[in-house]
Amino acid sequence: MLLPDLVSYFFGGAFLANAVPHAVSGMMGRSFQTPFAKPSGQGLSSSTINVLWGAFNLLIGYLLVCRVGDFDLRETGDILALGLGGLIISLFSARHFGRFHGGNGPARQ
């Protein structure tokens, strides 16, 4: 297990996790924030842009995980690096986008 491989899997996990909200929002026909919106990361991009951005993130995640080193689902270090990357970008996204979509407020019943 090499450190550069683990770093690649970490960022691969982040890209794979980031693909999910963009692809899902786009496929549902909903606008969502992307780096291409004005202002960047705050304004909304079209559903088509979100599908394309989700597909790009999926491609980069695939390349970082499946084409760097020898990723093994049974190797704890590989899975931890991938999962940690996904978890960190997910928590960041929840906090960042929650302020636009009401996800940072108190729980509702």
N, CA and C of each residue as an Amber inpcrd file, in Angstrom:
protein
   327
   0.8550000  -1.1750000   0.0000000   0.0000000   0.0000000   0.0000000
   0.8990000   1.2340000   0.0000000   0.8440000   1.9670000  -1.0620000
   1.6720000   3.1540000  -1.2260000   0.8700000   4.4120000  -0.9160000
   1.5180000   5.3880000  -0.2930000   0.8480000   6.6380000   0.0600000
   0.2370000   7.3460000  -1.1560000   0.9420000   7.4470000  -2.2960000
   0.3060000   8.1020000  -3.4520000  -0.9720000   7.3860000  -3.9120000
  -1.0040000   6.0620000  -3.7940000  -2.2200000   5.3240000  -4.1540000
  -3.3540000   5.6820000  -3.2020000  -3.0640000   5.7480000  -1.9070000
  -4.0960000   6.0820000  -0.9220000  -4.6210000   7.4940000  -1.1210000
  -3.7440000   8.4200000  -1.4660000  -4.1710000   9.7930000  -1.7480000
  -5.0960000   9.8000000  -2.9690000  -4.7420000   9.0190000  -3.9750000
  -5.5820000   8.9130000  -5.1650000  -6.9510000   8.3380000  -4.8200000
  -6.9960000   7.3110000  -3.9730000  -8.2730000   6.7060000  -3.5830000
  -9.1080000   7.6750000  -2.7500000  -8.4450000   8.4740000  -1.9080000
  -9.1390000   9.4880000  -1.1170000  -9.8520000  10.4750000  -2.0400000
  -9.1210000  11.0200000  -3.0040000  -9.7350000  11.9740000  -3.9290000
 -10.7250000  11.2870000  -4.8660000 -10.4620000  10.0290000  -5.2000000
 -11.4210000   9.2660000  -5.9890000 -12.7470000   9.1350000  -5.2570000
 -12.6890000   8.8550000  -3.9460000 -13.9090000   8.7820000  -3.1410000
 -14.6470000  10.1050000  -3.1070000 -13.9010000  11.1940000  -3.0330000
 -14.5250000  12.5230000  -3.0280000 -15.2270000  12.7920000  -4.3580000
 -14.5690000  12.4770000  -5.4680000 -15.1960000  12.6940000  -6.7780000
 -16.4150000  11.7880000  -6.9700000 -16.3220000  10.5260000  -6.5460000
 -17.4530000   9.6140000  -6.6940000 -18.6460000  10.0810000  -5.8630000
 -18.3920000  10.5100000  -4.6310000 -19.4850000  11.0150000  -3.7970000
 -20.0760000  12.2970000  -4.3740000 -19.2390000  13.1600000  -4.9250000
 -19.7200000  14.4130000  -5.5040000 -20.5410000  14.1800000  -6.7650000
 -20.3360000  13.0650000  -7.4340000 -21.1090000  12.7590000  -8.6390000
 -22.5810000  12.5310000  -8.3120000 -22.8530000  11.9940000  -7.1360000
 -24.2210000  11.5820000  -6.7880000 -25.2260000  12.7250000  -6.7920000
 -25.0390000  13.8050000  -6.0100000 -26.0860000  14.8350000  -5.9910000
 -26.2780000  15.5220000  -7.3400000 -25.1950000  15.6740000  -8.0880000
 -25.3210000  16.3330000  -9.3840000 -26.0640000  15.4550000 -10.3850000
 -25.6890000  14.1890000 -10.4590000 -26.3580000  13.2820000 -11.3950000
 -27.8300000  13.1050000 -11.0180000 -28.1120000  12.9200000  -9.7360000
 -29.4940000  12.7140000  -9.2930000 -30.3310000  13.9690000  -9.5260000
 -29.8160000  15.1240000  -9.1320000 -30.5600000  16.3750000  -9.3660000
 -30.8430000  16.5630000 -10.8420000 -29.8240000  16.3510000 -11.6590000
 -30.0010000  16.5130000 -13.0990000 -31.0170000  15.5490000 -13.6670000
 -30.9470000  14.2830000 -13.2630000 -31.8930000  13.2890000 -13.7910000
 -33.3150000  13.5560000 -13.3280000 -33.4550000  14.2470000 -12.1870000
 -34.7910000  14.6090000 -11.7030000 -35.2810000  15.9100000 -12.3310000
 -34.4400000  16.5150000 -13.1790000 -34.8300000  17.7560000 -13.8400000
 -34.7090000  18.9760000 -12.9490000 -33.9290000  18.8650000 -11.8920000
 -33.7920000  19.9700000 -10.9430000 -32.4880000  20.7290000 -11.1500000
 -32.5480000  22.0160000 -10.9290000 -31.3400000  22.8470000 -10.9170000
 -30.6000000  22.5950000  -9.6250000 -29.2840000  22.7630000  -9.6670000
 -28.4590000  22.5890000  -8.4700000 -27.1730000  23.3780000  -8.6730000
 -26.4880000  23.6820000  -7.5840000 -25.2610000  24.4550000  -7.6550000
 -24.1410000  23.6530000  -8.3270000 -23.3640000  24.3190000  -9.1670000
 -22.1490000  23.7460000  -9.7550000 -21.0960000  24.8520000  -9.7950000
 -19.8620000  24.4950000 -10.1070000 -18.8300000  25.5220000 -10.2460000
 -19.0740000  26.4690000 -11.4190000 -19.9870000  26.1100000 -12.3170000
 -20.2360000  26.9160000 -13.5160000 -21.3120000  27.9620000 -13.3100000
 -22.0070000  27.9160000 -12.1750000 -23.0810000  28.8620000 -11.8950000
 -22.4930000  30.2150000 -11.5030000 -23.3170000  31.2360000 -11.5480000
 -22.9210000  32.5720000 -11.1320000 -23.7430000  32.9500000  -9.9090000
 -23.1630000  33.2280000  -8.7600000 -21.7620000  33.0420000  -8.4210000
 -21.4390000  31.5560000  -8.2690000 -20.1960000  31.2350000  -8.5110000
 -19.7310000  29.8560000  -8.5090000 -20.0350000  29.1570000  -7.1860000
 -20.6710000  27.9840000  -7.2740000 -20.9870000  27.2110000  -6.0810000
 -22.1850000  27.6910000  -5.3060000 -22.7930000  28.7940000  -5.7480000
 -23.9570000  29.3340000  -5.0480000 -25.1630000  29.4330000  -5.9670000
 -24.9380000  29.9290000  -7.1830000 -26.0340000  30.0200000  -8.1420000
 -26.4000000  28.6370000  -8.6590000 -27.5070000  28.5600000  -9.3450000
 -27.9980000  27.2800000  -9.8410000 -27.5870000  27.0570000 -11.2930000
 -27.2750000  25.8070000 -11.6070000 -27.0180000  25.3950000 -12.9870000
 -28.1590000  24.5050000 -13.4400000 -28.3470000  24.4250000 -14.7250000
 -29.4430000  23.6310000 -15.2840000 -29.2710000  22.1560000 -14.9770000
 -30.3600000  21.4120000 -15.1420000 -30.3110000  19.9700000 -14.9270000
 -29.3460000  19.3030000 -15.9030000 -29.2580000  19.7960000 -17.1160000
 -28.3390000  19.2220000 -18.1070000 -26.8850000  19.4120000 -17.6720000
 -26.5480000  20.6050000 -17.2080000 -25.1910000  20.8650000 -16.7170000
 -24.8850000  19.9480000 -15.5410000 -25.8630000  19.7290000 -14.6760000
 -25.6470000  18.8590000 -13.5200000 -25.4070000  17.4110000 -13.9280000
 -26.1180000  16.9190000 -14.9180000 -25.8630000  15.5520000 -15.4010000
 -24.4490000  15.4610000 -15.9560000 -24.0480000  16.4510000 -16.7400000
 -22.7040000  16.4460000 -17.3130000 -21.6380000  16.5600000 -16.2300000
 -21.8660000  17.4120000 -15.2320000 -20.9050000  17.5660000 -14.1460000
 -20.8330000  16.2790000 -13.3040000 -21.9710000  15.6520000 -13.0860000
 -21.9830000  14.3780000 -12.3690000 -21.2270000  13.3010000 -13.1320000
 -21.4120000  13.2420000 -14.4480000 -20.7070000  12.2560000 -15.2760000
 -19.2050000  12.5200000 -15.2650000 -18.8050000  13.7880000 -15.3050000
 -17.3840000  14.1320000 -15.2460000 -16.7740000  13.6890000 -13.9140000
 -17.4830000  13.9550000 -12.8130000 -17.0040000  13.5370000 -11.4980000
 -16.9000000  12.0130000 -11.4100000 -17.8500000  11.3100000 -11.9860000
 -17.8110000   9.8460000 -12.0100000 -16.5950000   9.3520000 -12.7870000
 -16.3160000   9.9610000 -13.9200000 -15.1610000   9.5850000 -14.7200000
 -13.8560000   9.8150000 -13.9580000 -13.6980000  10.9790000 -13.3600000
 -12.4760000  11.2800000 -12.6090000 -12.3450000  10.3280000 -11.4160000
 -13.4430000  10.0720000 -10.7170000 -13.4110000   9.1320000  -9.6020000
 -12.9910000   7.7390000 -10.0500000 -13.5380000   7.2890000 -11.1710000
 -13.1550000   5.9900000 -11.7320000 -11.6610000   5.9510000 -12.0430000
 -11.1690000   6.9690000 -12.7080000  -9.7540000   6.9990000 -13.0720000
  -8.8600000   6.9800000 -11.8270000  -9.2320000   7.7360000 -10.8040000
  -8.4170000   7.8030000  -9.5920000  -8.4380000   6.5000000  -8.7870000
  -9.5530000   5.7790000  -8.8350000  -9.6690000   4.5500000  -8.0480000
  -9.2440000   3.3170000  -8.8450000  -9.6810000   3.2250000 -10.0690000
  -9.4710000   1.9870000 -10.8290000  -8.2420000   1.9890000 -11.7190000
  -7.6590000   3.1340000 -11.9530000  -6.5140000   3.2050000 -12.8520000
  -5.2160000   3.6010000 -12.1630000  -5.2770000   3.8370000 -10.8650000
  -4.0780000   4.1700000 -10.0960000  -3.8360000   3.0240000  -9.1130000
  -2.6550000   2.5070000  -9.1040000  -2.3290000   1.4290000  -8.1820000
  -3.1510000   0.1890000  -8.4590000  -3.4090000  -0.5620000  -7.3960000
  -4.1720000  -1.8100000  -7.4940000  -5.2310000  -1.8040000  -6.3990000
  -6.2920000  -1.0180000  -6.6010000  -7.3520000  -0.8860000  -5.5960000
  -7.9570000  -2.2500000  -5.2960000  -8.1030000  -2.5540000  -4.0030000
  -8.6380000  -3.8450000  -3.5770000  -9.7260000  -3.6080000  -2.5320000
 -10.9410000  -4.0670000  -2.8240000 -12.0520000  -3.9050000  -1.8880000
 -11.8050000  -4.6080000  -0.5620000 -10.9230000  -5.5860000  -0.5470000
 -10.6230000  -6.3210000   0.6810000  -9.4420000  -5.7210000   1.4490000
  -8.8710000  -4.6670000   0.9300000  -7.7460000  -3.9990000   1.6010000
  -8.2950000  -2.8440000   2.4390000  -8.1750000  -2.9770000   3.7500000
  -8.7590000  -1.9890000   4.6670000  -8.2670000  -0.5760000   4.3790000
  -6.9950000  -0.4020000   4.1360000  -6.4520000   0.9340000   3.8750000
  -7.0620000   1.5600000   2.6330000  -7.2460000   0.7560000   1.5850000
  -7.8440000   1.2700000   0.3470000  -9.2730000   1.7490000   0.5980000
 -10.0420000   0.9280000   1.3180000 -11.4430000   1.2740000   1.5930000
 -11.5400000   2.4860000   2.5200000 -10.6660000   2.5440000   3.5300000
 -10.6880000   3.6970000   4.4330000 -10.3660000   4.9930000   3.6990000
  -9.3800000   4.9600000   2.8210000  -9.0300000   6.1650000   2.0590000
 -10.1960000   6.5910000   1.1780000 -10.7990000   5.6520000   0.4520000
 -11.9400000   5.9430000  -0.4150000 -13.1140000   6.4810000   0.4000000
 -13.4390000   5.7740000   1.4990000 -14.5730000   6.1770000   2.3300000
 -14.3710000   7.5150000   3.0080000 -13.1490000   7.7770000   3.4550000
 -12.8720000   9.0510000   4.0990000 -13.0120000  10.2170000   3.1210000
 -12.5280000  10.0250000   1.9000000 -12.7020000  11.0600000   0.8790000
 -14.1700000  11.3350000   0.6070000 -14.9670000  10.2620000   0.4900000
 -16.4020000  10.4240000   0.2630000 -17.1020000  11.0710000   1.4420000
 -16.7170000  10.6670000   2.6510000 -17.3440000  11.2210000   3.8490000
 -17.0390000  12.7060000   4.0080000 -15.8040000  13.0870000   3.8020000
 -15.4260000  14.4930000   3.9850000 -16.1320000  15.3960000   2.9800000
 -16.1690000  14.9980000   1.7030000 -16.8630000  15.8450000   0.7220000
 -18.3700000  15.8570000   0.9960000 -18.9050000  14.7510000   1.5120000
 -20.3360000  14.7000000   1.8360000 -20.6770000  15.6370000   2.9880000
 -19.8520000  15.6320000   4.0330000 -20.0910000  16.5320000   5.1560000
 -19.9330000  17.9930000   4.7430000 -18.8990000  18.2770000   3.9490000
 -18.7160000  19.6400000   3.4460000 -19.9340000  20.0750000   2.6250000
 -20.3960000  19.2020000   1.7310000 -21.5450000  19.5340000   0.8790000
 -22.8020000  19.7480000   1.7020000 -23.0030000  18.9050000   2.7230000
 -24.1850000  19.0480000   3.5730000 -24.2070000  20.4160000   4.2420000
 -23.0720000  20.8370000   4.7550000 -23.0030000  22.1420000   5.4170000
 -23.1100000  23.2860000   4.4050000 -22.3770000  23.1690000   3.2960000
 -22.3560000  24.2490000   2.3070000 -23.7160000  24.4220000   1.6310000
 -24.2740000  23.3450000   1.1100000 -25.5250000  23.4470000   0.3690000
 -26.7470000  23.4750000   1.2690000 -26.5800000  23.0450000   2.5220000
 -27.6880000  23.0980000   3.4640000 -28.1710000  24.5080000   3.7170000
 -27.2710000  25.4670000   3.6230000 -27.6890000  26.8610000   3.8390000
 -28.5690000  27.3710000   2.7130000 -28.4990000  26.7560000   1.5250000
 -29.3420000  27.1550000   0.4010000 -30.6590000  26.3760000   0.3620000
 -30.6470000  25.1760000   0.9340000 -31.8060000  24.2880000   0.8010000
 -32.4680000  23.9510000   2.1340000 -32.1030000  24.6590000   3.1990000
 -32.7450000  24.4740000   4.4880000 -32.2640000  23.2710000   5.2700000
 -31.1390000  22.6900000   4.9100000 -30.6780000  21.4870000   5.5830000
 -29.8630000  21.7300000   6.8370000 -29.5930000  22.9560000   7.1910000
 -28.7770000  23.2430000   8.3640000 -29.6110000  23.6640000   9.5620000
 -30.9140000  23.6970000   9.4130000 -31.7770000  24.1250000  10.4990000
 -32.0840000  22.9980000  11.4610000 -32.9190000  23.2760000  12.4670000
 -33.2970000  22.2400000  13.4380000 -34.1310000  21.1620000  12.7540000
 -34.0890000  19.9780000  13.3310000 -34.8610000  18.8500000  12.7800000
 -36.3460000  19.1610000  12.8700000 -37.0750000  18.7590000  11.8480000
 -38.5340000  18.9930000  11.8140000 -39.2510000  17.6640000  11.9970000
 -40.4100000  17.7460000  12.6210000 -41.1850000  16.5210000  12.8170000
 -42.4210000  16.5370000  11.9690000
